[in-house]
């Protein structure tokens, strides 16, 4: 499969909101595999964001992408395509989903 470079606009990390990061993935990877790659290759200068404890959401055109989709399924046409990378709450914390829903005050307008 061909490599795909995706530009992400980061949201949910105070020191990084609005910053852009680029990652390159194999086009056959699932969204879940892309998230794992993002975690393992997170830039050193932003390690204080503690991405290991965050719940990652990839958003395209206002839609949260399902972990089972592949990049090929998305028919990415821009060069490079731009997605939003939402980092929310502590992934392993009890009630994290409830807290994220209650405290989520982020709005993205494209």
C-alpha positions as CSV (number, residue, x, y, z in Angstrom):
1,X,0.0,0.0,0.0
2,X,1.1,3.5,-0.7
3,X,2.1,5.9,2.1
4,X,-0.4,8.7,3.0
5,X,0.7,11.8,4.8
6,X,-2.0,13.4,6.9
7,X,-1.9,16.9,8.5
8,X,-3.6,17.0,11.9
9,X,-4.9,20.1,13.7
10,X,-4.5,19.3,17.4
11,X,-7.3,20.1,19.9
12,X,-7.6,19.2,23.6
13,X,-4.0,19.9,24.7
14,X,-3.7,23.4,26.1
15,X,-0.2,24.1,24.9
16,X,-0.9,22.6,21.5
17,X,-4.5,23.7,20.5
18,X,-4.5,24.7,16.9
19,X,-1.0,23.4,16.2
20,X,-0.5,21.2,13.1
21,X,1.4,17.9,13.1
22,X,2.0,15.6,10.1
23,X,2.2,11.8,10.3
24,X,2.7,9.3,7.5
25,X,0.8,6.1,7.4
26,X,0.3,3.1,5.1
27,X,-3.0,3.6,3.2
28,X,-4.3,0.2,4.3
29,X,-4.1,1.0,8.0
30,X,-7.2,1.2,10.2
31,X,-7.9,4.3,12.2
32,X,-7.1,2.3,15.3
33,X,-3.7,1.4,13.9
34,X,-3.1,5.1,13.0
35,X,-3.9,6.1,16.6
36,X,-1.4,3.6,17.9
37,X,1.3,4.9,15.5
38,X,0.5,8.5,16.6
39,X,1.1,7.4,20.2
40,X,4.3,5.6,19.5
41,X,5.8,8.5,17.3
42,X,4.4,11.5,19.2
43,X,6.9,14.4,18.9
44,X,9.4,14.7,21.7
45,X,8.9,18.4,22.1
46,X,5.2,17.7,23.1
47,X,5.8,14.7,25.4
48,X,4.4,16.8,28.3
49,X,0.9,16.3,26.7
50,X,1.1,12.7,28.1
51,X,-0.7,11.3,25.1
52,X,-0.5,7.8,26.6
53,X,-3.3,8.8,29.0
54,X,-5.5,10.6,26.5
55,X,-8.4,9.2,24.5
56,X,-7.7,10.0,20.8
57,X,-10.4,10.9,18.3
58,X,-9.7,11.5,14.7
59,X,-12.3,13.9,13.1
60,X,-13.0,14.6,9.5
61,X,-15.6,17.0,8.4
62,X,-17.2,17.1,11.8
63,X,-17.5,13.3,12.0
64,X,-15.5,11.1,14.5
65,X,-13.9,8.4,12.5
66,X,-14.7,4.8,13.4
67,X,-11.6,2.8,14.5
68,X,-12.5,0.0,12.0
69,X,-12.2,2.2,8.9
70,X,-9.1,2.2,6.8
71,X,-7.5,5.3,5.3
72,X,-8.4,3.9,1.9
73,X,-12.1,3.9,3.0
74,X,-11.8,7.7,3.6
75,X,-10.9,8.5,0.0
76,X,-8.5,11.3,1.1
77,X,-8.2,13.7,-1.8
78,X,-6.3,16.8,-0.5
79,X,-2.6,16.9,-0.5
80,X,-2.0,16.4,2.4
81,X,-5.5,15.9,3.8
82,X,-6.3,17.7,7.0
83,X,-8.0,16.0,9.9
84,X,-8.5,17.0,13.5
85,X,-6.8,15.1,16.3
86,X,-8.9,15.4,19.5
87,X,-7.2,14.4,22.7
88,X,-9.6,14.1,25.6
89,X,-9.5,13.1,29.2
90,X,-7.7,10.1,30.8
91,X,-8.4,7.0,28.7
92,X,-8.2,4.6,31.6
93,X,-9.8,6.7,34.3
94,X,-13.2,5.5,35.7
95,X,-16.0,7.6,34.3
96,X,-13.6,9.2,31.7
97,X,-16.3,9.0,29.0
98,X,-18.9,10.7,31.2
99,X,-16.4,13.4,32.3
100,X,-15.4,14.0,28.6
101,X,-19.0,14.4,27.5
102,X,-19.8,16.8,30.4
103,X,-16.6,18.8,30.1
104,X,-16.2,18.9,26.4
105,X,-16.5,22.5,25.4
106,X,-14.6,22.3,22.2
107,X,-16.2,23.5,19.0
108,X,-14.5,23.1,15.6
109,X,-15.8,25.1,12.7
110,X,-14.4,24.3,9.3
